[in-house]
């Protein structure tokens, strides 16, 4: 509920949200398939503002990420390039300073300013970017009252992008996936006015354009107030939560609540024997049926409210946990919102009343003559009973959830420990954090036990070092996006990559080394070079401006996350983009070597902590997602616990107490009595398994297929989940039936 409230609160702090719109692009492919994009061509904002008087303001937002350097620190930053109109349309308030309007100026968020400058005043300070150059901090943003679909650490003035390549992008109508366009309509202008001109505008600007993979596109508007939660799957979507995500979370919550309601019904009915005489006496005394129903439903409502109080107390205990903040709260302010508490209380009352309705009807229907005379003939259920159906449903849901969780856990473990195709043992990764790589690399290489040192722009097994458009010919249209990794010649032997043809990058550190590149097999296929051998010596163009020559071809390996298939890769010497050192150490005492490296780091950079990490640990931390799995395990543990509590062992054993006494007098052993009482419940667990196992296999397989490289959900995993369910259910059943089987026959026979 908290997360759902937060989704609807997105962007509620903007002053003109009711007349602000994002322009979407609907693209028609050559096969006539249509796909909506949240982005639009960059010239669109100026075209709308200059040509249509009802548009008060328009702005472009171009998101990106990279390493920024300042105050002897080099840190990753998510930044957006924005026009001056951005600060007029949106309500991102400045805590100090002014907006980033002039070239080479930037505005930082509070968190980013603290990361770089601590408590010092950041205004007027310089931050540097490898491509954008030095930029002055013009202002610091205040904390937003709610979340926004625009997520950034810094806002860079669009005027900073003045290179010829950037200017071409600003006037390119064929590229609809580079940035977002927002317009602010004048007061009183309806959305229909904007929607009316967009198709004609799209037709006009695309006339005569040639698209490589599309027929064309058109535009439509999306109100800012309707962005979150997103009800449509858009390409290049921003950071707003999707309706599907919220529906999944709501479904999990309601499912858990449904299991609890089943338990309330089950346990109330199971204890009905203990209240049968109470009902009979009250009816004899003149109580009406509706009065009895009101009493039992009120009891259920009180228990539900008590559960709400207990849930709030438990939330306070687990609130500091990272996965709770990520999944449940996420910065949403709700505890002082009276409306939320009214919803919680109303929902708890309704749940309690509905859960208590069926038990109230059953208990109030008892006949006084029957319950006051004897309880042995009293039967709440008959035939294929409600109680059996509820038990089967509860355990089916629990088993389905267990299988799904196991599939997630197995995949995360596989991603953390899989063979990526490169060496990862005894390799230390060191973030440079702005420190020049040359001297540090030289000093580390002289240590005993250090075999080789390489400088890189990113680490294999992460998200890559950034996309670039690569052209086969300078003026040709045969281009494709590829990952370009900055590195030197030592990385290939350190990571034990296989060279299929050609040779490694040259060891020289001169500019000539940057003209040679290594490519993988997928790049050879993408650019249609034929074989690895014929690709050696061929040339490629980077961003229409830089010609490089292929020195060698590497065997394909998984250099990004396993979610993606292997993509085109170029390794290139680019020392200005080096962000990490990768150090291969001898295997005799790696921790001692790591300590020696840390001492060298401290001598050269005494103000920054040493964050060296073994490559194995980096991949495990990057892909294991332990917090997410822990949270899911908590939910499923609650579901299984609720299901076990709902077993109606008490009801059946109380009805069969006399039978147990007779069988024991006739010589039945305790083990035979336990089996007799347990078999009915074990059959229900087997039925639940028959239902949930195929459904769980299907759900787990569908989840795993979202990954290009994934594990298989085999018979062993399914058996493990079913075995755990049988064990927990069997222990629950066995404990109660064991107590009943030990009952003294004289006592049980006298109870008649």
N, C-alpha and C positions, 0 to 999 in steps of 0.2 A: 504494500500500500504506500509506503514511504517513497519507494523508487518510482511508482506510478505518478504520485503527486509531483515529484521532481521533474518527470518528463514533461508534464503539462506546464511547469513553471519556466521552462526554457525561454530565454529572450524576453521575459516579461518586464524587464527594466528599461527597454528602449522607449524613448519618449513618443515616437510616431509609429509604433508597431502596426497600428490599424491601417496605415496607408503606405506601408513599406512592402515591397515585393521583390522576390528573387526571380530572375528570368531563367527558365529551363529550356533546354534544347532537345527536341524530339528528332532523332536521327533515323533515316530510312536507309537500310543496307541494300546492297545489290540484289539480295534475295527477297526483298520487300519486308523483311523483319524490321520492326520499329523498337527503338530503345530510347528511353528518356535519360538525359544527362542533367545533373545539377549545375553543370558548368555551361558557359556560353562563350562565343568569340570575344576577344578583348576590345575590338573597336565598337562593340554594341553600346557600351555606356555613353560614349561621346555622341553616337548617332541619336540615341534617345534624348539626351539632354539638349542637343543643339537643334533638333528638328521638330520636337513636339512640345508645345507651350505648356501642356498640362503636367509635364514632368518637372518637379521642383528641383530635384537633385539626383545624381546617379554616381555610382562608384564601382570600381573594379577591386576585387580581392584575389590575389594570386598567392596561394600557399606554397611553402617550401620548407625545407629543413637543412641544417648544416652546422658546421662547427664555427662558433664565434670565439674570438680571443680578446681578453681584456684583463688588466690587473694581474698579469702573470698566470692567467687561467685560460684554459681552452675547453669549452663545454659545448655539448650539443644543444641546439636551439631550434624550436619550431617558430618560423616567422612568416608573416604575411606582408606582401607589398600592397599598399592601399593609396587611393587618391585622397585629396583634401576633403572631398564630399563624404568620405567614410565617417569623419568625426562629426558631421552634421546630421547624418542619417541615424547613426547608432548612438546608444547611450553609454559608451565606455568612457567613464569620467577620468579626468586627469587629477591625480593627487598633488602633483607638483610639475612645474614646467609647462611646456606647450606641445601642440600636436606636431607630428613629423610631416611637414609640408615641403620644406626646402630640401634640395638634393643632399645626399649623404647625411641624413638625419634619421634617428630611430627613437621609438618610444618603447620602453621596457615595462613588463608587468612587475609588480612588487617582488614576486618570488625570484624572477630572473635578475632583478637589480641586486637582491641580497646574495644570490649565488655568485655574482661577479664581484661586487663591491662591499659586501657585508653591510655594516651600519653606516658607512660613509655616504655622503651625498653624491649620487651618480650623475647629476646634471652637469653637462659640459665635458664629461669623460668620453674617452674614445673606445669604441669596440671595433674589432676588425673581422672581416670575412674574406676568405681566399679569393672570391670572385668580385664581390661588391666593393672591397677595399675598406678604408677607414671611415667610420660613421660616428657622428657626435650624438650623445644621448640628449635628446631635446626634452623628454618628459618621462614621468613614471605614472602608470595607470593605477587608479584606486581599485580596491577589491570589488568584484561584481556581487550584487545582492543575490543573484541566482546564476545558474549555468547558462552558457550560450552555445549555439551550434558552431560558432566560430571559435576555434581553439588555437591559441598562439602564445608564444613567450615574448614576442617582440613584433612591433609594427614598423615596417621600413617605408620611407617615402617612395612612392612610385617614380618620382623624378630621379631617383638614384639610378634607375635602369636606363642609361643613356647610350649604351653601346649600339652599333649598327644592327647587331643580331636582335637585341631587345626591341629596337624600334620597328624592325620588320614584324616581330610578334604582335606589337600593338596595333598593326594595321592588317593583320592576317585574318581574313574571314573564313578560311578553310579549317583552322584549328579551333574547334569548339570545346576542347577538353582542358584548356590551360588555366582558366580562372573563372570566378563567379561574378555575376553582374547583379547589382541591386539598384532599384529605383525608388524614389520617394515622390508620390503623387501630391499635387497641390490639394489643400483642403477642399472637400466637397466633390472631388473627382472620383467617380465610381470605377471599380476594377474593370468593368466591361469596356470602358474607354481604352484602357491599356491593352486588353485582350483583343480589341477590334483592330488595332493597327499592327500587331505583331506578325500575323501571317503574311501580310503584304510586305512588311519590312524584310522578312526572311526571304521572300521571293525575289525582292529587288536586289539584295546584297549577294545572293547566290547565283544570280543570272550570269552565265558565262564561266562560272567556276568549275574546275575539274577536280573531282574527288577520287582518291586512289581506291577506296573500299566502300564508298557510300554513294547513294543516288543524290542525297541532299538532306536538308533539315528544315525545320520550322521552329518557331518560338512559342512559348506560353508562359504565363505568370503564375507564381506560387506565393500566396500571402505569407508574410513572416509569421503571423499568428498561427499558421497551419503547418509550420515546418516540423514541429515536435509534438507528439511522436510522429515519425515519418510513416505515412500510410502507403507509400509507393517505393518500389525498389528502383533507385536511381543509380546510374553509373557516376563515379566520382562524387558520391554523396559526402556531405560534411559530417560533423560529429554529433548530430542529434540522434537520440535513441530511436529505434524502429518500433513500430507497433507490434511486429512479430516477436521481438525480444520481450516486450512488456506482456504480451499475451502468454508467452512461455512462462515467465515468472509468475503471472497471475494464476496460470493453470497449475503450477507446482504448489502454490500456496493453497488454492482451493482444493486440490487433491489431498494435501495433508489435512486440511480442515475436514474434508469429507470422511477421511479415515477416522478422525477423532469423533465425528458425528456418528459413524457406524459403531464406534466403541461405546458411546453414550447409550445408544439404543441396545446394543448387545449386553452390556454390563447391567443396565437397569432391568432388562428382561430376565437376565440370568439370576438376579437377586430378587425376582418377583416372589419367590416362595417365602422369603423372609417377611414380606409385607402383605401377604395374602390375608392373614387373619386380621391385620389392621384395616384392610379394605372392607372385609366382612363385618367387623364390629361397627365401623363408621356408617356403613349402609343400614345396618339394623337400627342404629341410633338416629337414622333419618337423613343422612347426608345424600345429596343428589349426585348424579354422575358428573355433571359439569363442575361441581365443587371439587370433586376428587381430581378431575383432569386439571383444573386450575392449580391445585396444590402441587401436583407432580410436575407440571410445566414450569411453575414458578421455581421449584427446586432446581430444575435443569437450567433455567435462566441465571439463577444465583451462581451455580457452578461455572457457567460460561463467563460471567463477570469476574469471578475469582480467577479463572484461567487467564483473562485479559491482564489482571494485575500481576499474576505470576510471570506472564510473557514479558511485560514491561520490565520487571525486575531482572529477568534473565538477559534481556537486551542490554541493560546497563552493565551487566557483568562482561558480556562479550563484545560490547561496542568498540573497545580499543583495538580489537583484532583487525589486521589489514583486510582480510577477505570480507569481513562484515562491512567495513567502510566502503569497499569497492562494490559489493553486490547489493547491500541492503540500504545504506544511508547515502553515501556518495556526496556528502556536503549539504544535503537537503535540510533546511531548517523547519522542523515540524513540531517540536515539543511544546512550543508556546502558541501553537495555532489551535484555537478552540474548535474550529471546524473539523480538523482531523480527529480530535478526541470525540466529538459528537458522532462522527462516522464510525470510529472504533466501538464506541459504546452501543450505538444502534445496531451495528453489525453483530456484536457479541450477543445482544439480547435476542435478535432475530434468529441467530444460529442456535442459541440455547432453547428457544421456544420450538423451533422446527425439530431439533434433535429430541426434544422431550415429548413431541406430539404423539408419536406411535406408542412409546411405552405408557403414556398417560391413558391412551385409549384402551390398551390391553389390560392394564391394572384396574382401571375403573369398571371394566366389564365383568370382573369376577362376581359369581353368584354367592351370596352369603351362606346359603344352605350347604353348598359344596365345600367352600374353603373352611368353614367352621367345623364341618364334620370330619374331613380328612384332606390331607394334602397329597396323598399318594396318587390320586386319580387326576390331579390337576396337570393339564398340558397347555403350555403357551403356544407351542408350535406343532404343526402336523404336516405329514407328507414331505415333499421337497420344500424345506422350510426356509423362511427368511434368514434365520440365523446361519444356516449352512451357506446360503448365497453370499451373505455379507463376509463370512470368513474367507470364502474363495476369492471374492473381489479384493479384499484387503491384501491377502498374500500374493495375489496375481500382480497387483500394482507394486507391492514391495519388491517382488522378484524382478519385475520389469525395470524398476529404478536401479536395482543392484547391477543388473547386466549392463545397463547404459553407463553407469558410473565405472564399472570395470573396463568397458571399452575405452572410455576417456582416459582412465589411468594407464592402461596398456599403451595407448597411442602416445601419451605424453612421455612415458618412460622410453618408448622406442625412439622418439624424436631427441631425447636427451642422451641416449646411449648408442644410437645407430652408427653404422659405418658410413660416413659422408664421402668417403673416397680420398681423404687426405689424412696425413699423420696428425694425431692429436695428443699422444702420450709424451710426457716429459717436455712439453712446450709451454713456455711462460709468455703470457700476453701482458704488455705494460702500456696503459694509456699515457700518452705524452703530456696531455693537458697544457699544450702551448710550448713545451720545452723543445728546442731544436733537436732533431734526431741524431745529427752527425757525431758530436762529441760523446753523448751518452752511449751511442751504439759502439763507438770505438773503445771506450773504457770497459764496457760490459764484455766485449769480445775478447779482451785480454785476460779475463778471469779464468782461473783453472776450473775445468768442468763445463765451460761454455763452448759448445761446438760451432754454432753459427748464430748470427743476428740479422734479421730482416726488418725493414721499415715498411709499413703498409698504411693504407688509408682507411681500411675497415677490416673486420674479422670474418673469415669464412664461417658459414653456419648461421649468420644473422640475416639482415634484410638487404645486404649488398651495400655498395659504395655509391649508388646513384645511377639513374638511367641517363643515357645520352642517345640522340638520334645519330645513327651511323649510316653513311651513304657509300654505295659501291663506287659511284662516280660523283664528282663534285657537283655537276649540274643535273644529275640523273634523278629519277623518281624512285629508284630501287633502294629505298631506305628501310631501316628497321631499328627498333629500340634495342639496346644492349646494355648490360652492366659493364661499367668501366672501373676496374680496381687499380688504385695507385699502389705500386710496390717497387721493390728493386729485385735484382737478380737472385738474391739469396732465398727468396720465399719458396721457389720451386724445389730446391733440395731439402729445405727444412721440412716442408709439408709432404715431401715424397710424392709429388705429382708426376704422372707418367707423360713423357714427351713422345708423341707419335711421329712427328716429323719436324725437321728444322732444328733450331738450337735455342738456347735460353736467351733471355735479355742480356745485352752487353753489361759488363761490370762497370763500365765507365759512368761517371757521374756528370758528364757533360750534357749539353742540350741535345746532342745527337742521339743519346740513349732514349730520349722521350719520343723519337720518331719510330722506334721499333716497338712492336706489341706482340704479345702471345694471345692466341685465341683458342677456344675450346671447339670440340667437334660440332656442337650445336650451332656455333657461329659459322662454321664451314658450310653446314647444311642451309642455314638461313640465307646466307649470301651467295649460295649456289656456286661454290668454288670447286665442287666435285669431290676430290679426295683430299686427305690431309697433305699429301705431298705436293699436289698442284696448288694448294692454298699458300704455301710458303713463297714469299717474295711478292705476293699480290699486295695491292694498296687499298686503303679505306680512307674515307673522309669523316672527320669528327665535326659535327655541327657546321658543315659546309665551309669550314675555314682551315682545318688542320689535316694535313695528309700524313698518314702513318703506314708503315710497311710491316707485314706479318713476318716475324722472325721464326716462329714455331707454332705448332699445334699441340695442345694438351688433350689428353683423354678426358672425357666428360666426368665431372664429379659434382657433388651436391654442395654448391657454395652459398646457397640461401636456405631459407626455411623449407622444410619438407612439405609444406602446403603447396608450393609451386613446383611445376616440372622444371627440369634443367633448361636454362635459357642462355642466349648468346652471351659470351663473356670475353672481355678484353682485359689483359693485364698490361699496364703501361707505367713507365718510370715518370712519376710526378712528385718530386720532393716537396712542393708547396702544399700538397694534400696529405702528407704523412701524418697519421694520428696515433699510431701504435708501433711498438716494437714487438717482434715475435722472436723469442729466444729459445733455441734448442739446447738442452742441457744433457749432460751425461746422467746415466741412471743410477749411479752408485749412492749419491746422497743429494737428491734434488732440493730438499728443503734448506740445506746448508748453503747451496749455491744461490737460492732465492734470497736468503738473508744477506749474502754478500752483495747481490745486485741492489737490494734495498739500501745498503749503506752508500753505494755509489750514487743512487738516486738522491739521497738526503744531502750528500755533499754538493750536488749540482742544483738541487731544488729544495732547499731546507724548509720552505714555507708551504709545501704541498705534501699531503700524505702519499705514501707509496701504495698504489692500488694494483700491484701485479697479481695476476690470477692464472692458475693453470688452465690450459685450453679445455681439458675435460670438465673442470668446474664451471667454466664459462658456458659451455654448451648445455650442461645440466641445468644451471640456474636459468638460462635463457628459455628452455623448452619444457621444463618439468611442471611449471604452474602449480606448485604445491598448495598455495593458498586457495586456488579455485577448487582443486580436488578435495581439500579439507572441508570447504564449505558444502560441497555437494555430498560428501560423506556424512556430514552432520545432518543434512536434511533427510537423507535416506536412512540414517540411524534412527531418527525420530519416527519415520514411517514404519520401519520394521518393529520398533518398540511398541508403537501404537497397535500394530497388527497383532503382536504377541499378547498384549494386554486384552485384546478383544476376543481371545479364544474363550468359548463358552464352556470351559471345563467345569466350572462351579455348578452351572445349571444341571448338566447331565449327571455329574457325580452325586449331587443331592437327590436327584430323582431315583438313582439306582442304589442308594445306600442300603436299603433292605435286601435287594438282590445280592449285593456284595456280602452281606452278613450270612445269607443262606448258603452261598457258594463256599464261603470259608468254613461253615459248619460241616458242609458235605465234603471237605477235604481239599478245596482249591488252594493252590499255592499263591503267594503274593505276586510272583511274576506273571502267573496266569491272569489274575485279576487286573494287573496293570495293563497287560496286552488287551484284555477285553474292553477296558474303558478307553484305551488310547486309540484303538484301531479306527473308530469312526472319525476321529480328528485327523489321523494320518492320511486317511482316504481323501479328506478335503484338501490337505496340503499337496497330495499327488495330483489332484484335479487342477489346483492352482498352477502347479508346475507345467502340466500339459498345456494350459492356456498361455502362460507367460513366457515359456522358453522360446517358442517360435516367434512370438511378437518381440521379445527382447533381442533375439538374433537379428531380426529384420531392422529394428531401430538402431542397434549397434552398428550393423553393416552400413546403413545409410549414413550414419555419422562418420564412419571411417572413410567412406568414399569421398568426403569433402577434402581429403588429403591426397595429394598425388602419390606419395609414398606412405604406406600405412601397414599396420599389422593385420592379421586375420583373427576373427573371433571364432575360435575352434571349440570342439567338444569339451576340452579341458576347462575353458573359462566358464562355459555354461554349467558344467557339472559342479564347479566350485561354488557358483552362486546358489545353485539349487541345494547343494550340500549344506551351505551356511544356513539357508532358510529352514531346511529340515532339522538341523541341529538346534537352532533357536526355538523353533516351534515344538520340537520334541522335548527339549528341556522344560518349556512352559507346561506342556501337557503332562510330562512325566512327574514333575514335582507334585502337582495337584492330585493326580491319580495314585501316586505312591502314598500320599497322606491318607487318601480314602481307603486304599487297600490295607493299611495298617489299623483301621478302625476296629475296635473290639466288637465281635459279632453280637455279644449280649446287649451292648449299648445300642447298636443299629437296629436290632430286632425289637427292642423295647420301645423304640421311637414311634412305632405304629400306634 
